[in-house]
Amino acid sequence: MKKILDNNYFDFILTNPVISAPGNDNITYLNNRHSLLHIPTAETNICELARYPVHTFPSLFTLNSTVNLEQTGVGEVQRNPALALFGQGVIVVIIDTGIDYQHPAFRNSDGSTRILTIWDQTQQEGTPPDTFTFGTEYSRETINTALNSEDPLSVVPSTDTNEHGTAIASVIAGTPNVLEGFSGVVPQADLVIVKLKEAKQNLKSFYFVPDNALCFQESDLMLGFRYSLTIQERFNRPVVTCFAVGSNQGGHDGRSPLSGYLNDLVLQPGIGISVSAGNEGNSQRHYFNSTPIEPFYNDVELRIGENDKMFAMEIWSHSLGRVSIDISSPNRESTQQIYPAIGDCRIFNFLFTPTTLYVNNYMFDEETGDQMILVRFENTTPGIWRIRIRSVENEPLAFHAWLPADNLISNQTFFLNSTPDTTITSPGNGIRQLTVTAYNQINNSILGESSRGYTRMGFVKPDIAAPGYQLTCAVPGGGYGSLTGTGAAAAHTAGIISMVFEWAIVKGNYRTMNGVNVSRLMMRSAVRSSSYNYPNNIWGYGRVNVASLFRQFSSI
């Protein structure tokens, strides 16, 4: 088995230069900055892994949606004969849970597929894409052969058992269905699908994620985006990629490997990226404190539910000096102060509770230089846990704490004095990639679950708001349902980016248009309410409107 698939090997994201000789499967190239190094797990325990910097472990990502075109001006633009933009000549890439390629939403009127390729990272029986080492790539010709056979899955055995990827793809580019009142934003765009494999079990174990939780690892998303670049080169057409997944891990500052990757590439002509902001706004999984006067400590109260027996929490210091941590169980047993160190992991067992704590108080995270504390709970006793963060130098302190996102933890575990701000998930914290929040297009109110900015470093996020409430979508099996959340909003916006690329690049009006250009045009042309000041941490620069965007060109 290839090491990138083998649970007997850890995957570490390392900064290049890493030279991989032909046939050397110890290293997997990710991009110009990062590669994966595969290390045998052997008998390594949790604390022995502390010798590896925490930023080298890929973060875990979850889905950002749960399974109306006039609201954003799409219909107006498409009815205008001088524009009539439906995505023709543009390729839309969806990196997600796969697709039901047999669904009518992804087929032409003659029954043939609108999908150019599928890279299924979970299928190892076929041939991987060129320059990649795992998974199977299915071409348009192979997919059409499957559609014309009596047993399509015997030819192309790629499916979407989760429904999320199918739904996202249809919102962007689904073939219209009059009876269902359905159409994707750009129903003439071609589709490229990357079906993510699930995260390795050893990585889930490192982050104390339940075995049955669906999540994906950062490195596979990065490989998915690298695949989209090969598609752009192969077909010589503009590519728009939708990321409807997110992670609560990391410093929420746009400096993760994936965020940095997207941040650089969105400057290249013909590359558009739409990223969901996350659905953590009302989850109570974020805590922030600033203590400018004595006494220089703060007590955090964390309520842990009955079903959350294992999980991890990250605390990122925003202080001038160092901070220590002291954790007390519901019956007041304490770890005492744990001071920052380099490569140190402390294990704590309590006398009156079966809980075991693993605490890494990293003096600095190598990727950012900031102090970070990783706390992992095992066999956790439910109740109110108290966490004291104290300034070692007895001076003003500030810090953020985040719990895992989405299905990695139940809604019964939360901070008692949480804040909905600074909850944008990665890679939505990147500076240049377009980060999309969701609003209810029926009453023009923000969705309560939509994550809020700003980033931990104070950059404006989200950038734009788009419809994200019960959007009609395709579901596996040939049916239709609805999609809600910032993933739905990001999908809708990916369709709008595709319209702009069609006008600019395909039709030759501005051939060097890139993702940053589109983002700024959307921000300038957004609909803004007189009730708010803009930009703000809830709506960004306002509600996206593509008709207003094109009116900017007509007034030149």
Secondary structure as a PSIPRED ss2 file (coil, helix, strand):
# PSIPRED VFORMAT (PSIPRED V4.0)

   1 M C   1.000  0.000  0.000
   2 K C   1.000  0.000  0.000
   3 K C   1.000  0.000  0.000
   4 I C   1.000  0.000  0.000
   5 L C   1.000  0.000  0.000
   6 D C   1.000  0.000  0.000
   7 N C   1.000  0.000  0.000
   8 N C   1.000  0.000  0.000
   9 Y E   0.000  0.000  1.000
  10 F E   0.000  0.000  1.000
  11 D E   0.000  0.000  1.000
  12 F E   0.000  0.000  1.000
  13 I E   0.000  0.000  1.000
  14 L E   0.000  0.000  1.000
  15 T E   0.000  0.000  1.000
  16 N C   1.000  0.000  0.000
  17 P C   1.000  0.000  0.000
  18 V C   1.000  0.000  0.000
  19 I C   1.000  0.000  0.000
  20 S C   1.000  0.000  0.000
  21 A C   1.000  0.000  0.000
  22 P C   1.000  0.000  0.000
  23 G C   1.000  0.000  0.000
  24 N C   1.000  0.000  0.000
  25 D C   1.000  0.000  0.000
  26 N C   1.000  0.000  0.000
  27 I E   0.000  0.000  1.000
  28 T E   0.000  0.000  1.000
  29 Y E   0.000  0.000  1.000
  30 L C   1.000  0.000  0.000
  31 N C   1.000  0.000  0.000
  32 N C   1.000  0.000  0.000
  33 R C   1.000  0.000  0.000
  34 H E   0.000  0.000  1.000
  35 S E   0.000  0.000  1.000
  36 L E   0.000  0.000  1.000
  37 L E   0.000  0.000  1.000
  38 H E   0.000  0.000  1.000
  39 I E   0.000  0.000  1.000
  40 P E   0.000  0.000  1.000
  41 T C   1.000  0.000  0.000
  42 A C   1.000  0.000  0.000
  43 E C   1.000  0.000  0.000
  44 T C   1.000  0.000  0.000
  45 N C   1.000  0.000  0.000
  46 I C   1.000  0.000  0.000
  47 C H   0.000  1.000  0.000
  48 E H   0.000  1.000  0.000
  49 L H   0.000  1.000  0.000
  50 A H   0.000  1.000  0.000
  51 R H   0.000  1.000  0.000
  52 Y C   1.000  0.000  0.000
  53 P C   1.000  0.000  0.000
  54 V H   0.000  1.000  0.000
  55 H H   0.000  1.000  0.000
  56 T H   0.000  1.000  0.000
  57 F C   1.000  0.000  0.000
  58 P C   1.000  0.000  0.000
  59 S C   1.000  0.000  0.000
  60 L E   0.000  0.000  1.000
  61 F E   0.000  0.000  1.000
  62 T E   0.000  0.000  1.000
  63 L E   0.000  0.000  1.000
  64 N C   1.000  0.000  0.000
  65 S C   1.000  0.000  0.000
  66 T E   0.000  0.000  1.000
  67 V C   1.000  0.000  0.000
  68 N C   1.000  0.000  0.000
  69 L H   0.000  1.000  0.000
  70 E H   0.000  1.000  0.000
  71 Q H   0.000  1.000  0.000
  72 T H   0.000  1.000  0.000
  73 G C   1.000  0.000  0.000
  74 V H   0.000  1.000  0.000
  75 G H   0.000  1.000  0.000
  76 E H   0.000  1.000  0.000
  77 V H   0.000  1.000  0.000
  78 Q H   0.000  1.000  0.000
  79 R H   0.000  1.000  0.000
  80 N C   1.000  0.000  0.000
  81 P C   1.000  0.000  0.000
  82 A C   1.000  0.000  0.000
  83 L C   1.000  0.000  0.000
  84 A C   1.000  0.000  0.000
  85 L C   1.000  0.000  0.000
  86 F C   1.000  0.000  0.000
  87 G C   1.000  0.000  0.000
  88 Q C   1.000  0.000  0.000
  89 G C   1.000  0.000  0.000
  90 V C   1.000  0.000  0.000
  91 I E   0.000  0.000  1.000
  92 V E   0.000  0.000  1.000
  93 V E   0.000  0.000  1.000
  94 I E   0.000  0.000  1.000
  95 I E   0.000  0.000  1.000
  96 D E   0.000  0.000  1.000
  97 T C   1.000  0.000  0.000
  98 G C   1.000  0.000  0.000
  99 I C   1.000  0.000  0.000
 100 D C   1.000  0.000  0.000
 101 Y C   1.000  0.000  0.000
 102 Q C   1.000  0.000  0.000
 103 H C   1.000  0.000  0.000
 104 P H   0.000  1.000  0.000
 105 A H   0.000  1.000  0.000
 106 F H   0.000  1.000  0.000
 107 R E   0.000  0.000  1.000
 108 N C   1.000  0.000  0.000
 109 S C   1.000  0.000  0.000
 110 D C   1.000  0.000  0.000
 111 G C   1.000  0.000  0.000
 112 S C   1.000  0.000  0.000
 113 T E   0.000  0.000  1.000
 114 R C   1.000  0.000  0.000
 115 I E   0.000  0.000  1.000
 116 L E   0.000  0.000  1.000
 117 T E   0.000  0.000  1.000
 118 I E   0.000  0.000  1.000
 119 W E   0.000  0.000  1.000
 120 D E   0.000  0.000  1.000
 121 Q C   1.000  0.000  0.000
 122 T C   1.000  0.000  0.000
 123 Q C   1.000  0.000  0.000
 124 Q C   1.000  0.000  0.000
 125 E C   1.000  0.000  0.000
 126 G C   1.000  0.000  0.000
 127 T C   1.000  0.000  0.000
 128 P C   1.000  0.000  0.000
 129 P C   1.000  0.000  0.000
 130 D C   1.000  0.000  0.000
 131 T C   1.000  0.000  0.000
 132 F C   1.000  0.000  0.000
 133 T C   1.000  0.000  0.000
 134 F C   1.000  0.000  0.000
 135 G C   1.000  0.000  0.000
 136 T E   0.000  0.000  1.000
 137 E E   0.000  0.000  1.000
 138 Y E   0.000  0.000  1.000
 139 S E   0.000  0.000  1.000
 140 R H   0.000  1.000  0.000
 141 E H   0.000  1.000  0.000
 142 T H   0.000  1.000  0.000
 143 I H   0.000  1.000  0.000
 144 N H   0.000  1.000  0.000
 145 T H   0.000  1.000  0.000
 146 A H   0.000  1.000  0.000
 147 L H   0.000  1.000  0.000
 148 N C   1.000  0.000  0.000
 149 S C   1.000  0.000  0.000
 150 E C   1.000  0.000  0.000
 151 D C   1.000  0.000  0.000
 152 P H   0.000  1.000  0.000
 153 L H   0.000  1.000  0.000
 154 S H   0.000  1.000  0.000
 155 V H   0.000  1.000  0.000
 156 V C   1.000  0.000  0.000
 157 P C   1.000  0.000  0.000
 158 S C   1.000  0.000  0.000
 159 T C   1.000  0.000  0.000
 160 D C   1.000  0.000  0.000
 161 T C   1.000  0.000  0.000
 162 N C   1.000  0.000  0.000
 163 E C   1.000  0.000  0.000
 164 H H   0.000  1.000  0.000
 165 G H   0.000  1.000  0.000
 166 T H   0.000  1.000  0.000
 167 A H   0.000  1.000  0.000
 168 I H   0.000  1.000  0.000
 169 A H   0.000  1.000  0.000
 170 S H   0.000  1.000  0.000
 171 V H   0.000  1.000  0.000
 172 I H   0.000  1.000  0.000
 173 A H   0.000  1.000  0.000
 174 G C   1.000  0.000  0.000
 175 T C   1.000  0.000  0.000
 176 P C   1.000  0.000  0.000
 177 N E   0.000  0.000  1.000
 178 V C   1.000  0.000  0.000
 179 L C   1.000  0.000  0.000
 180 E C   1.000  0.000  0.000
 181 G C   1.000  0.000  0.000
 182 F E   0.000  0.000  1.000
 183 S C   1.000  0.000  0.000
 184 G C   1.000  0.000  0.000
 185 V C   1.000  0.000  0.000
 186 V C   1.000  0.000  0.000
 187 P C   1.000  0.000  0.000
 188 Q C   1.000  0.000  0.000
 189 A C   1.000  0.000  0.000
 190 D E   0.000  0.000  1.000
 191 L E   0.000  0.000  1.000
 192 V E   0.000  0.000  1.000
 193 I E   0.000  0.000  1.000
 194 V E   0.000  0.000  1.000
 195 K E   0.000  0.000  1.000
 196 L C   1.000  0.000  0.000
 197 K C   1.000  0.000  0.000
 198 E C   1.000  0.000  0.000
 199 A C   1.000  0.000  0.000
 200 K C   1.000  0.000  0.000
 201 Q H   0.000  1.000  0.000
 202 N H   0.000  1.000  0.000
 203 L H   0.000  1.000  0.000
 204 K H   0.000  1.000  0.000
 205 S H   0.000  1.000  0.000
 206 F H   0.000  1.000  0.000
 207 Y C   1.000  0.000  0.000
 208 F C   1.000  0.000  0.000
 209 V C   1.000  0.000  0.000
 210 P C   1.000  0.000  0.000
 211 D C   1.000  0.000  0.000
 212 N C   1.000  0.000  0.000
 213 A C   1.000  0.000  0.000
 214 L C   1.000  0.000  0.000
 215 C C   1.000  0.000  0.000
 216 F E   0.000  0.000  1.000
 217 Q E   0.000  0.000  1.000
 218 E H   0.000  1.000  0.000
 219 S H   0.000  1.000  0.000
 220 D H   0.000  1.000  0.000
 221 L H   0.000  1.000  0.000
 222 M H   0.000  1.000  0.000
 223 L H   0.000  1.000  0.000
 224 G H   0.000  1.000  0.000
 225 F H   0.000  1.000  0.000
 226 R H   0.000  1.000  0.000
 227 Y H   0.000  1.000  0.000
 228 S H   0.000  1.000  0.000
 229 L H   0.000  1.000  0.000
 230 T H   0.000  1.000  0.000
 231 I H   0.000  1.000  0.000
 232 Q H   0.000  1.000  0.000
 233 E H   0.000  1.000  0.000
 234 R H   0.000  1.000  0.000
 235 F H   0.000  1.000  0.000
 236 N C   1.000  0.000  0.000
 237 R C   1.000  0.000  0.000
 238 P C   1.000  0.000  0.000
 239 V E   0.000  0.000  1.000
 240 V E   0.000  0.000  1.000
 241 T E   0.000  0.000  1.000
 242 C E   0.000  0.000  1.000
 243 F E   0.000  0.000  1.000
 244 A C   1.000  0.000  0.000
 245 V E   0.000  0.000  1.000
 246 G E   0.000  0.000  1.000
 247 S E   0.000  0.000  1.000
 248 N C   1.000  0.000  0.000
 249 Q C   1.000  0.000  0.000
 250 G C   1.000  0.000  0.000
 251 G C   1.000  0.000  0.000
 252 H C   1.000  0.000  0.000
 253 D C   1.000  0.000  0.000
 254 G C   1.000  0.000  0.000
 255 R C   1.000  0.000  0.000
 256 S C   1.000  0.000  0.000
 257 P H   0.000  1.000  0.000
 258 L H   0.000  1.000  0.000
 259 S H   0.000  1.000  0.000
 260 G H   0.000  1.000  0.000
 261 Y H   0.000  1.000  0.000
 262 L H   0.000  1.000  0.000
 263 N H   0.000  1.000  0.000
 264 D H   0.000  1.000  0.000
 265 L H   0.000  1.000  0.000
 266 V C   1.000  0.000  0.000
 267 L C   1.000  0.000  0.000
 268 Q C   1.000  0.000  0.000
 269 P C   1.000  0.000  0.000
 270 G C   1.000  0.000  0.000
 271 I E   0.000  0.000  1.000
 272 G E   0.000  0.000  1.000
 273 I E   0.000  0.000  1.000
 274 S E   0.000  0.000  1.000
 275 V E   0.000  0.000  1.000
 276 S E   0.000  0.000  1.000
 277 A C   1.000  0.000  0.000
 278 G C   1.000  0.000  0.000
 279 N C   1.000  0.000  0.000
 280 E C   1.000  0.000  0.000
 281 G C   1.000  0.000  0.000
 282 N C   1.000  0.000  0.000
 283 S C   1.000  0.000  0.000
 284 Q C   1.000  0.000  0.000
 285 R C   1.000  0.000  0.000
 286 H E   0.000  0.000  1.000
 287 Y E   0.000  0.000  1.000
 288 F E   0.000  0.000  1.000
 289 N E   0.000  0.000  1.000
 290 S E   0.000  0.000  1.000
 291 T E   0.000  0.000  1.000
 292 P C   1.000  0.000  0.000
 293 I C   1.000  0.000  0.000
 294 E C   1.000  0.000  0.000
 295 P C   1.000  0.000  0.000
 296 F C   1.000  0.000  0.000
 297 Y E   0.000  0.000  1.000
 298 N E   0.000  0.000  1.000
 299 D E   0.000  0.000  1.000
 300 V E   0.000  0.000  1.000
 301 E E   0.000  0.000  1.000
 302 L E   0.000  0.000  1.000
 303 R E   0.000  0.000  1.000
 304 I E   0.000  0.000  1.000
 305 G C   1.000  0.000  0.000
 306 E C   1.000  0.000  0.000
 307 N C   1.000  0.000  0.000
 308 D C   1.000  0.000  0.000
 309 K C   1.000  0.000  0.000
 310 M E   0.000  0.000  1.000
 311 F E   0.000  0.000  1.000
 312 A E   0.000  0.000  1.000
 313 M E   0.000  0.000  1.000
 314 E E   0.000  0.000  1.000
 315 I E   0.000  0.000  1.000
 316 W E   0.000  0.000  1.000
 317 S E   0.000  0.000  1.000
 318 H C   1.000  0.000  0.000
 319 S C   1.000  0.000  0.000
 320 L C   1.000  0.000  0.000
 321 G C   1.000  0.000  0.000
 322 R C   1.000  0.000  0.000
 323 V E   0.000  0.000  1.000
 324 S E   0.000  0.000  1.000
 325 I E   0.000  0.000  1.000
 326 D E   0.000  0.000  1.000
 327 I E   0.000  0.000  1.000
 328 S E   0.000  0.000  1.000
 329 S C   1.000  0.000  0.000
 330 P C   1.000  0.000  0.000
 331 N C   1.000  0.000  0.000
 332 R C   1.000  0.000  0.000
 333 E C   1.000  0.000  0.000
 334 S E   0.000  0.000  1.000
 335 T C   1.000  0.000  0.000
 336 Q C   1.000  0.000  0.000
 337 Q C   1.000  0.000  0.000
 338 I E   0.000  0.000  1.000
 339 Y C   1.000  0.000  0.000
 340 P C   1.000  0.000  0.000
 341 A E   0.000  0.000  1.000
 342 I C   1.000  0.000  0.000
 343 G C   1.000  0.000  0.000
 344 D C   1.000  0.000  0.000
 345 C C   1.000  0.000  0.000
 346 R E   0.000  0.000  1.000
 347 I E   0.000  0.000  1.000
 348 F E   0.000  0.000  1.000
 349 N E   0.000  0.000  1.000
 350 F C   1.000  0.000  0.000
 351 L C   1.000  0.000  0.000
 352 F C   1.000  0.000  0.000
 353 T C   1.000  0.000  0.000
 354 P C   1.000  0.000  0.000
 355 T C   1.000  0.000  0.000
 356 T E   0.000  0.000  1.000
 357 L E   0.000  0.000  1.000
 358 Y E   0.000  0.000  1.000
 359 V E   0.000  0.000  1.000
 360 N E   0.000  0.000  1.000
 361 N E   0.000  0.000  1.000
 362 Y E   0.000  0.000  1.000
 363 M C   1.000  0.000  0.000
 364 F C   1.000  0.000  0.000
 365 D C   1.000  0.000  0.000
 366 E C   1.000  0.000  0.000
 367 E C   1.000  0.000  0.000
 368 T C   1.000  0.000  0.000
 369 G C   1.000  0.000  0.000
 370 D C   1.000  0.000  0.000
 371 Q C   1.000  0.000  0.000
 372 M E   0.000  0.000  1.000
 373 I E   0.000  0.000  1.000
 374 L E   0.000  0.000  1.000
 375 V E   0.000  0.000  1.000
 376 R E   0.000  0.000  1.000
 377 F E   0.000  0.000  1.000
 378 E E   0.000  0.000  1.000
 379 N C   1.000  0.000  0.000
 380 T C   1.000  0.000  0.000
 381 T C   1.000  0.000  0.000
 382 P C   1.000  0.000  0.000
 383 G E   0.000  0.000  1.000
 384 I E   0.000  0.000  1.000
 385 W E   0.000  0.000  1.000
 386 R E   0.000  0.000  1.000
 387 I E   0.000  0.000  1.000
 388 R E   0.000  0.000  1.000
 389 I E   0.000  0.000  1.000
 390 R E   0.000  0.000  1.000
 391 S E   0.000  0.000  1.000
 392 V C   1.000  0.000  0.000
 393 E C   1.000  0.000  0.000
 394 N C   1.000  0.000  0.000
 395 E C   1.000  0.000  0.000
 396 P C   1.000  0.000  0.000
 397 L E   0.000  0.000  1.000
 398 A E   0.000  0.000  1.000
 399 F E   0.000  0.000  1.000
 400 H E   0.000  0.000  1.000
 401 A E   0.000  0.000  1.000
 402 W E   0.000  0.000  1.000
 403 L C   1.000  0.000  0.000
 404 P C   1.000  0.000  0.000
 405 A C   1.000  0.000  0.000
 406 D H   0.000  1.000  0.000
 407 N H   0.000  1.000  0.000
 408 L H   0.000  1.000  0.000
 409 I C   1.000  0.000  0.000
 410 S C   1.000  0.000  0.000
 411 N C   1.000  0.000  0.000
 412 Q C   1.000  0.000  0.000
 413 T C   1.000  0.000  0.000
 414 F E   0.000  0.000  1.000
 415 F E   0.000  0.000  1.000
 416 L C   1.000  0.000  0.000
 417 N C   1.000  0.000  0.000
 418 S C   1.000  0.000  0.000
 419 T C   1.000  0.000  0.000
 420 P C   1.000  0.000  0.000
 421 D C   1.000  0.000  0.000
 422 T C   1.000  0.000  0.000
 423 T C   1.000  0.000  0.000
 424 I C   1.000  0.000  0.000
 425 T C   1.000  0.000  0.000
 426 S E   0.000  0.000  1.000
 427 P C   1.000  0.000  0.000
 428 G C   1.000  0.000  0.000
 429 N C   1.000  0.000  0.000
 430 G C   1.000  0.000  0.000
 431 I C   1.000  0.000  0.000
 432 R C   1.000  0.000  0.000
 433 Q C   1.000  0.000  0.000
 434 L E   0.000  0.000  1.000
 435 T E   0.000  0.000  1.000
 436 V E   0.000  0.000  1.000
 437 T E   0.000  0.000  1.000
 438 A E   0.000  0.000  1.000
 439 Y E   0.000  0.000  1.000
 440 N E   0.000  0.000  1.000
 441 Q C   1.000  0.000  0.000
 442 I C   1.000  0.000  0.000
 443 N C   1.000  0.000  0.000
 444 N C   1.000  0.000  0.000
 445 S E   0.000  0.000  1.000
 446 I E   0.000  0.000  1.000
 447 L C   1.000  0.000  0.000
 448 G C   1.000  0.000  0.000
 449 E C   1.000  0.000  0.000
 450 S C   1.000  0.000  0.000
 451 S C   1.000  0.000  0.000
 452 R C   1.000  0.000  0.000
 453 G C   1.000  0.000  0.000
 454 Y C   1.000  0.000  0.000
 455 T C   1.000  0.000  0.000
 456 R C   1.000  0.000  0.000
 457 M C   1.000  0.000  0.000
 458 G C   1.000  0.000  0.000
 459 F C   1.000  0.000  0.000
 460 V C   1.000  0.000  0.000
 461 K C   1.000  0.000  0.000
 462 P C   1.000  0.000  0.000
 463 D C   1.000  0.000  0.000
 464 I E   0.000  0.000  1.000
 465 A E   0.000  0.000  1.000
 466 A E   0.000  0.000  1.000
 467 P E   0.000  0.000  1.000
 468 G C   1.000  0.000  0.000
 469 Y C   1.000  0.000  0.000
 470 Q C   1.000  0.000  0.000
 471 L E   0.000  0.000  1.000
 472 T E   0.000  0.000  1.000
 473 C E   0.000  0.000  1.000
 474 A E   0.000  0.000  1.000
 475 V E   0.000  0.000  1.000
 476 P C   1.000  0.000  0.000
 477 G C   1.000  0.000  0.000
 478 G C   1.000  0.000  0.000
 479 G E   0.000  0.000  1.000
 480 Y E   0.000  0.000  1.000
 481 G E   0.000  0.000  1.000
 482 S E   0.000  0.000  1.000
 483 L E   0.000  0.000  1.000
 484 T E   0.000  0.000  1.000
 485 G C   1.000  0.000  0.000
 486 T H   0.000  1.000  0.000
 487 G H   0.000  1.000  0.000
 488 A H   0.000  1.000  0.000
 489 A H   0.000  1.000  0.000
 490 A H   0.000  1.000  0.000
 491 A H   0.000  1.000  0.000
 492 H H   0.000  1.000  0.000
 493 T H   0.000  1.000  0.000
 494 A H   0.000  1.000  0.000
 495 G H   0.000  1.000  0.000
 496 I H   0.000  1.000  0.000
 497 I H   0.000  1.000  0.000
 498 S H   0.000  1.000  0.000
 499 M H   0.000  1.000  0.000
 500 V H   0.000  1.000  0.000
 501 F H   0.000  1.000  0.000
 502 E H   0.000  1.000  0.000
 503 W H   0.000  1.000  0.000
 504 A H   0.000  1.000  0.000
 505 I H   0.000  1.000  0.000
 506 V H   0.000  1.000  0.000
 507 K C   1.000  0.000  0.000
 508 G C   1.000  0.000  0.000
 509 N C   1.000  0.000  0.000
 510 Y C   1.000  0.000  0.000
 511 R C   1.000  0.000  0.000
 512 T C   1.000  0.000  0.000
 513 M C   1.000  0.000  0.000
 514 N C   1.000  0.000  0.000
 515 G H   0.000  1.000  0.000
 516 V H   0.000  1.000  0.000
 517 N H   0.000  1.000  0.000
 518 V H   0.000  1.000  0.000
 519 S H   0.000  1.000  0.000
 520 R H   0.000  1.000  0.000
 521 L H   0.000  1.000  0.000
 522 M H   0.000  1.000  0.000
 523 M H   0.000  1.000  0.000
 524 R H   0.000  1.000  0.000
 525 S H   0.000  1.000  0.000
 526 A C   1.000  0.000  0.000
 527 V E   0.000  0.000  1.000
 528 R C   1.000  0.000  0.000
 529 S C   1.000  0.000  0.000
 530 S C   1.000  0.000  0.000
 531 S C   1.000  0.000  0.000
 532 Y C   1.000  0.000  0.000
 533 N C   1.000  0.000  0.000
 534 Y C   1.000  0.000  0.000
 535 P C   1.000  0.000  0.000
 536 N E   0.000  0.000  1.000
 537 N C   1.000  0.000  0.000
 538 I C   1.000  0.000  0.000
 539 W C   1.000  0.000  0.000
 540 G E   0.000  0.000  1.000
 541 Y C   1.000  0.000  0.000
 542 G C   1.000  0.000  0.000
 543 R E   0.000  0.000  1.000
 544 V C   1.000  0.000  0.000
 545 N C   1.000  0.000  0.000
 546 V H   0.000  1.000  0.000
 547 A H   0.000  1.000  0.000
 548 S H   0.000  1.000  0.000
 549 L H   0.000  1.000  0.000
 550 F H   0.000  1.000  0.000
 551 R H   0.000  1.000  0.000
 552 Q H   0.000  1.000  0.000
 553 F H   0.000  1.000  0.000
 554 S H   0.000  1.000  0.000
 555 S C   1.000  0.000  0.000
 556 I C   1.000  0.000  0.000
